[in-house]
Amino acid sequence: MKNVGEFESIEDAFATALARARREAALLAHQYASLSSAESGEPVLTLLATEWGYDLRHEHQTVTRYWIHSRPIPAVS
């Protein structure tokens, strides 16, 4: 897991996750293009929106997850 930042709003966090997922999908598309799914006419990569963020999938396998996590609330002593 890699933390890519803290955001002021949930909308900013989801927008950043989506942009990163799209960028990775573009970079990986040519690597998967020669695999069997490309010949069958199915999408090489699928970007799936979830309630936690975005999953980048090849066929039914998750390649990368871009998930949003809430900031831990510090304990009050």
Backbone torsions as a table, in degrees:
resi	resn	phi	psi	omega
1	MET	NA	139.4	-179.6
2	LYS	-128.1	126.1	176.2
3	ASN	-82.3	125.0	-179.1
4	VAL	-105.5	3.0	174.8
5	GLY	145.6	172.6	174.0
6	GLU	-116.9	142.7	-172.3
7	PHE	-127.0	150.5	-179.7
8	GLU	-72.6	-27.9	-179.1
9	SER	-135.7	156.7	177.6
10	ILE	-65.9	-32.3	178.5
11	GLU	-63.2	-42.0	177.5
12	ASP	-63.7	-39.8	179.8
13	ALA	-64.5	-44.7	179.4
14	PHE	-67.9	-37.6	178.4
15	ALA	-63.7	-41.0	178.2
16	THR	-66.6	-42.8	178.6
17	ALA	-62.3	-42.1	179.4
18	LEU	-65.0	-43.3	178.8
19	ALA	-62.0	-42.6	178.8
20	ARG	-66.5	-40.7	179.1
21	ALA	-64.4	-43.3	178.2
22	ARG	-63.2	-41.1	179.4
23	ARG	-63.3	-44.7	178.9
24	GLU	-66.0	-38.8	178.5
25	ALA	-60.0	-40.8	179.0
26	ALA	-65.4	-39.2	-179.9
27	LEU	-69.7	-35.9	-177.0
28	LEU	-86.1	-17.4	-173.7
29	ALA	-55.5	-43.0	-177.8
30	HIS	-70.5	-27.8	178.2
31	GLN	-69.7	-34.6	-178.8
32	TYR	-90.2	-11.3	-175.1
33	ALA	-61.6	-28.8	-177.6
34	SER	-86.8	-3.2	-179.0
35	LEU	-82.1	167.3	-172.2
36	SER	-57.4	-32.6	-177.3
37	SER	-63.9	-31.1	179.0
38	ALA	-66.1	-34.7	-180.0
39	GLU	-73.7	-27.2	-178.4
40	SER	-82.2	-7.0	179.9
41	GLY	90.6	-3.3	177.1
42	GLU	-78.0	154.6	177.6
43	PRO	-58.4	141.0	179.6
44	VAL	-65.9	-47.7	178.2
45	LEU	-129.6	146.6	177.2
46	THR	-121.5	132.5	175.3
47	LEU	-102.5	112.6	-174.8
48	LEU	-108.4	123.5	174.8
49	ALA	-80.6	132.2	177.1
50	THR	-123.8	173.3	178.1
51	GLU	-70.2	-14.5	-178.7
52	TRP	-102.1	-10.5	-177.2
53	GLY	152.7	-126.8	-176.3
54	TYR	-140.1	140.3	174.5
55	ASP	-113.4	136.2	174.0
56	LEU	-104.3	119.7	-173.5
57	ARG	-124.7	146.9	169.1
58	HIS	-115.7	118.4	-171.9
59	GLU	54.5	-120.1	-178.8
60	HIS	-105.2	7.9	-177.0
61	GLN	-100.3	129.9	176.1
62	THR	-76.7	123.5	179.8
63	VAL	-88.9	-46.5	-178.4
64	THR	-147.5	146.4	174.4
65	ARG	-119.1	135.8	173.2
66	TYR	-117.6	94.9	-175.0
67	TRP	-108.1	149.0	178.4
68	ILE	-101.2	130.6	178.0
69	HIS	-122.5	142.5	177.2
70	SER	-74.8	153.7	178.4
71	ARG	-72.1	133.7	178.2
72	PRO	-62.1	139.6	178.1
73	ILE	-87.3	122.7	-178.9
74	PRO	-64.3	142.6	178.6
75	ALA	-71.3	138.3	177.6
76	VAL	-95.9	127.6	-179.3
77	SER	-103.6	NA	NA
